[in-house]
Every structure is written in structure tokens, then in C-alpha cells.
Amino acid sequence: MKLRHFIELLILAAIWGASFMFMRVAAPEFGATALASYRMVFAALTLSPILFYYVYNKNWLSPRTAQAENLSLTVPPRSTKVIFAHIFIIGIISAAIPMYFFAYAATNLDAGFSSIMNATTPLWGAVIGVLFFNNRLSKLAIVGLFLGFLGVFVLSMDKLSWDFTDQIKGILAIICATSFYGLSANYSKQMLTGIKPLFIASGSLFGSALLMLPILIYTTPNVMTISPLAWLMLIGLSVVSTGVAYVLYYRIIEHSGPTNAMMVTFLIPIFGVLFGHLFLDEQLSINIFWGVLLILIGVSLTTGIINRNRIMRASNTRSIDIAD
């Protein structure tokens, strides 16, 4: 990865890491439902020029997929209605539901804690892929799942209680949110292979915004009671951390590949914890350190970033160096 591309990756991680700080400040004033609804509406407006470009030109298929469909090869033809229906479903399971759960969690949990829990998304994606999409996991990936969920337990130890506290509700909300992210990743791969990712992102946000707009009308608080800071956090969350971030993320995938883009998963908690500590006076603890470490190692094993072949190559290289 070139230096300028790595800088883009750092900027993306900082933008997404800041989103948890934005939610933590704005959620108590807006409420979870209104905050999530505003976020989707403003983000959809931000990405609407991209969506309208794809729709107007009808070029949402990737070049290879379009060629395959024209030649009736491996990709079966799909009608526009079917594609749009799948994108609408993606909007529900990857935007409307998770964004509500994260907004709800922000009313009860620190921004840094939420950003770390967000890193478990690939773990839930792997579990849901095995349970519902006939995916298979290697032995290392299973070990990764165990370590990742052990990290969640370590991270949450000081918040666990037999009582159904607000913090427990917040933790369960994040688990639900990341599970739906995992479901959406598997569903999109199964149903929307060959569709341009930025079209899926902009279209799904537009669909979820249409769904949430009537809810927003009935749940929005008195706008005169919302502080300017909360409005600023909302704009940062929806326009920058959602709209702009999506464009930047798919740009990184385009020039550096999905594996390198996945590195952002490991960087987001660093910025999330840092911003929470610097700007919201959130306290650091040893549980955070060990929880982050276990979760990130688990994600590395589960996603194949660390795999058996790389371990064997590293071991062989070390053996050669020792022999020399």
C-alpha cells in the first residue's frame, strides 16, 4: 500500500472512530430513534448525487458482471426490480436497524467502548455465514471466534450484572447491531454480487431514509431544545462519518483491495478510544487493553488476515534466519 493510500486509510479510521463520539454527544438530546432517522436522511441526501448518477445512466453493474449477463454466462440475469428490492432489504438490515441500535447504545455506553465492540462485526459475519449461508470455517477461524468473543467478555466484565441495567441493554444493542452488519454482508454477497458497491451503499441508505422519514416526523424532539453542539455532532455523524466515509471506503477498496481496506477495522477502536478519552474524559482501563487485543486477534484469525500459510511462511523464514 502506497503512503498516500495508507493516509487515506488513517483518515477513514479517524472519521469512523469519531462517529462514536458524535453519537455519544448527540444521542441523549435527540433520542435513539430520531438520531438514527436524521442520520439516514442526511447521509442519503449526501450520497444522492451518486445514486442518481447510477440510476440515470443505468450502470450499476460492474463491467465483468454486465458482460457475463449479456453473454448468459455464470451470472444469471436479474431484473431492475429484483436488484432494487434486494438493495431495499440491505438498507433495512445494514442501516435502519444497526444505526438505531448504535444510537440507543450511545445513550448508555462510552464512545470508546462502542467503537471496540463495533470491531466484532466480522466475527458475527462469520457466525451468520455458517448458520444461514452454508459457509465453512477453518480451525484457525474457529479459534479466532473463541478469542474474539472472549475479548467481548473481558471488555464487558466491569459492566456485567445480574440486573438488566442500561449498560447491559447497551451492550446487547451493539451485539444486535453488529449481528445485522454481519447478516447484511452475507446477504449482499449472496444476492448482489456484481453490483457496484457504491450503488448498493447509496441506494440502501436512500431506501432506509424513505422508511425512517415518517418515523422521524413523529419522533423528532422540539428542535429548539437541541443544542448547537448536538446539531453539529449530527451533521458530522451523517454527512462525514456516513456519507463521505462510504465514498472514501470504496475508493480505498478500488485502489488497494478489500484486504487492505479491512485494516480499517483494526484502526477504528484506536481512534474511538482516543477521541473518547481526549474529548469526553472517558476513563481507560486494563480491561479495554486486553479486550481490544483479544478481539483484534480473533478478527485477524477469523477473516484470514492471519492464516496457517502465513504462519508457516513466517516460521520457515525464522528457521532459515536462525540456520544462517
ABEGO torsion letter per residue (X at the ends): XBAAAAAAAAAAAAAAAAAAAAAAAAAAAAEAAAAAAAAAAAAAAAAAAAAAAAAAAGAABBAAAAAAAAAGBABBBBBAAAAAAAAAAAAAAAAAAAAAAAAAAAAABBAAAAAAAAAAAAAAAAAAAAAAAGBBBBAAAAAAAAAAAAAAAAAAAAABBABBBAAAAAAAAAAAAAAAAAAAAAAAAAAABGBBAAAAAAAAAAAAAAAAAAAAAAABBBAAABBAAAAAAAAAAAAAAAAAAAAAAAAAAAAAEAAAAAAAAAAAAAAAAAAAAAAAGBBBBAAAAAAAAAAAAAAAAAAGABBAAAAAAAAAAAAAAAAX
